[in-house]
Amino acid sequence: MSFHDIYGHEKKIETIRKALAQKRIGHAYLFSGISAVGKKTLALEFAKALNCEKENTLHDSCGECSSCRKIQRRSHPDVFSVEADGQFIRIDAIREIQEQMKCKPLEANQRVFIVDDADKMNDQAANALLKILEEPSPSNRLILVTSRPYSMLPTIISRCQHVRFNPLRFDIVAKFLVDRMGMDNQEALLLAVLSGGSLGRAIELNKDDIVIYRTELLELLSTTRKDDPFSLINFASFLGQGKKEIKEGLNILKTFFRDVLIYKETQKSDMLINRDNSSFISSQAEHLSGAQILQNIALVEQAGQTIELNVNKSLTLEAMAFKLNY
């Protein structure tokens, strides 16, 4: 694997390649962005490119030399991955980095430390890392990875080159799923949208059989009667009790009503995410106004925000179900 094999993040890769070409590598980087968007993957490829034994004009790793193979297998003696021990990254892990930095790299040109979930450092560990950042070593590189940079010390962030990872475009996530996992285009697009632009999340959703769940949810919606309170309560309860399951169900509802709005405005089925439900979507678009569809989307979003506040889940979902237009 190399930079060429990474889906998306072209601007970040170009910045890293430029730094490699100009030999102006920062001593510390902070990779931040949503979970499972590719931050740690790019950090690992950065480490490989820094230490690749084959020179090339693309400033990328070859994937074939001894160094690249060892880093890929996580067995290189000069490339370290630091992770949380339980709930926190503790000071002992940061002290180990300090000790390693006192010595020259065993094999590599640059020793690389990748600190995953760097926001999980406890106060002692964070202060110890700050001392490392204040006294950079020329043969050592730190890459901090986090999805919660706001939870980190501002003094740590200010001493790193901050690389922000945006969610990937849905078409890029879908292309990955088609190319690497052999999915059909429609299923891949659905998972891409539900993932929020995260490759790892899309893969996880596929394992959770989200497509089957979506089919069952939309079938239930199509048979739920607005004039039957028990039918509405049953629909709300189908969305589940756990936050994760409820969030997935609400995301499916948002994509559905998004499709209804698009079809109402364009009359084009090829723009739909839930294309296999085009007849249900078209019937909804026919008898709902644009304002009602937008209200549905707002109701679903509001329910999700309320549940994040640990408000009673059942009551929140039931209130939403009674207010939806369909």
N, C-alpha and C positions, 0 to 999 in steps of 0.2 A: 504494500500500500504506500501511496505517496500523496502529495498535495493534489495531484491530478485526479485521484480517486475520491476526493472529498466532494460531497454534494453541497453546493451553495457556498457562502462565505468567501466569494471571490475577492472582495475588497480586502478582507483580513489577510488572505493568503498572499495577495499582491504586496501588501505592506510588509509582511514577513520576508518575502523574497527580496524585496528592495533592500531591507535591512541586511540580509545575508550578503547580497551583492556588494553593498557599500561597506561591509564589515563594521556596521554600526548597531550592534546588538545590545539592547538594554540589559541591565543586570537583573531586572525584575519586571514581570508582566502580571497584570490582573485580567483574566478572561472571565467576563460576567455575561449572564444571559439566562433565559429560561432553562429549566432542567432538560437534559437529554437532547440538546440542540446541536451538539458536536464540539463543545468546548474542550473536553479532555482528549477527544480524538485529534483535534488540531494541535493541542499541546504536545502530544506524543509524536506527531509528524514533525513538529518544530524541533523536538529533541533529535529526531533521526536526521533531519536536514543539517543540523548543527554539527553532527558527528559522522556524516556519511564519508566513507573512505574513497569514493569515486567523485572526482570533480566533474561538474557539468554546468553548462551555461544557463540551465533552468533554475539553478539554486534550489534543488529539490533532493529528496533522498532517492537512492537507486532501488532500495528494497531488496537488494541481492547481496551486498557486502556483509562481512561478519558483524559490523556494528549495527547495521539496519536490522539484521535478522535477530540479534540479541535484544535490541530495544523492542521489537515487535513481540518477542516471546516473553518480555518483561524479565529478562535475565541479565541485562547489562549491568556491570558492577558500578557504573557511574551515572546511571539514570534511576532515580528513586521516586516512588509514589508514596505520598504521605496521606493517610486517611484517618478518619475519626476512630477512636477507640471507645466504642459505645456512643454516648451522646456528644462527646467533645473530642477535639484534637488537643492532647495534653502537652504540657511543657516538655516532657521527656522526648517527644517526637521532634520538637523544635531544637532541643539541645543536641539531638543526634545530628541534625543538619549542621549545627555549629561545629561539632567535632569533625564531621566529614569535610567541611570547608577548610579546615586547617591543613589538610593534606592535598597534594596534587592529585588530579584524576589518575586512576590506574591505567585506563586504556583510551579514554575519550579525549578529544580536544577541549570539550566543555562538559563539566559535570552539571546535570540538570535535576532539579527537584521540582516535582509536580505536586502541589498541595491541593488535594481535592476537597470540596466543601470547606474552603478556607474560612468561611463565616462561622464554622463550628469551633474555632480556637477559643479556649477559655482565656480569661484575662491574663493569666501568667504566660500562656503560650503566645498570645498576641503581643505582649510587651517584649518577650524574648525575640520574636520575629522582627519586631521593629528595630531592635539593636542590630540584627543581621542586615537589614535594609540600610541602616545608617552607615555601615562599614562594608560596602560591596567588595567582593573579591573578583578579580578579572577572569578566573577560570571556572566560575560557578554562576549558574543561571537559576532563578526562581520563577516558576509559573504558578500563580495562585488561581484556582478555579472556583467559581461560586455562582449560585443563582440568587444570592441575597447580599449584594455588595453593601446595601444600606445598613447591614448588621455588623459591618467591619469598622475598625478604627479609621477615621478620616486620615490620620497620620500615616497609616499603612497604605491606603489608596493613593495618597499624594506622592508616595515614593515609588510607585509602580507605573509603568506604561499601561494605561487602561484600554483594553480592547473590548468593546461592547458587541455582543452577539445578538442580532435581531432574530425573531422567529423566521424560519425559512418560508419562502413562498410555497403555497399549497402545491403548485405544479412541480416544484423540485422534490418535495416529499413524495408525491405520487410517482414521479419518475423513478425515484429510488426503490419504491415498493414494487414497481413493475419490473425494473431491471434486475434487482437483487433477490426478490422474493417471488417473482413470477406471477404476481397478481394481475387480474384484469383491470383495465383502466378505470371502470366505474367504482369498483370496490376500493382501489387505491386512492381515488380522489375523495371518497367518503372518509376514509381513515385519515387522510391528510388534513381535511378540514376539521375533523373532530380532535385531532392531535394538537391543534393550535400552532402548527408549524414546527413541531418537534419530531425528529426521526425516531428517537427512542420511544416516545409516547405512542407514535403510530404503530410501532412493532408490538408494544405492550397491549394496545387496544386489539390488535389482531389476535393475540393469544387469549384475550378475554372474550372472544367470539362476539365482538361488538356488532357485527353485521347482522347476526341472528337476533340479537337483542333489539336492534333498530327495527327489523322486520316485524317482530312481535309488538313493539311499542306503537308503530304506526298503524298496524292492523287493529289494535285495541282503540286507538284514537278514532279510527274510522267508524267504529261501532258504538262508541260512547255517546250516550244521549244527554243533551243539555237539560231536558226536562225530567231526568231521573237522578235524584241525589245519590242513590246507591251506585249507579253507574259511574258518576263523577268521582266518588270516593274510591271506587275500585281502580279507576285510572290513576289517581294520585298515589295509591298504595303500590301500584305496579312499578313506580319510579324508584322504589326501594327505601331503605332506612340509612344505609351508610353514605357518607358524604361523597365518596368516590363514585359509587353507583348512581347516585342522584345527579351528580355533575355530568356524568356521561349521558343520562337520559335527557337532561335539560339542554345539553349541547345538540342532541339529535333533534329535539323540538325546534331549536333555533334554526338549524339547517333546513328543516321542513318548511317553517313559515318564511324563511328567506327565499326558498324555492317558489312558494306560493306568490310572494310579492314579485319576484322576477318574471314568473309566467304571466301574471296579471298585466305587467307593463310591456312585455315583449312578445308573448304568445310563442316563445321558442323553447322547445323541450331540450334542445342540445346544450342549454346553459344550466340545466338543473343538476344538482348534486345527487338527489334521490330520484334519478331518472326512471328507475324501475317502478316508481309510484306516481308516474306522470298523470294517470287518470284521476287519482285521488287529489293530486295537486291542482289539476285543471278545474276540478269541480269546486274546490275550495276557493280558487281564484275567481270563479264565476259569481259566487254569491257573497263573498266578503269584499268590503270596500278597502281601499288602500290604507285608510286610517285604522280600520279594524285589524288589519294584518300587522301594521306597525305597533298597535297596542298589544297584540299577542307577543311580539318579539320583546317589547318592553316588560311585559308581565313575567316572561320566562327569565329574563336577565335579572329582574328585581327579586324573583324567588331564589335564584342562585346566590345573589349578594346577601339576602337575609339568612339563608342557611349557613353561609360562611361565618355569620355572627353567633352561631350556635343557638339560634332560635328554634323552637319546636318544629321539627322537620315535617311531621304529618300535617299539622295545622297549616304550615306555609304552603305545602303542595296542594292541599285541599282548597285553600283560598285561591290559589292560582287556577286550578282546574275549574272552579265555579265561575271565574271571570273570563276565561278564554272564549274567544269567538271562533266557531267552526261549524 
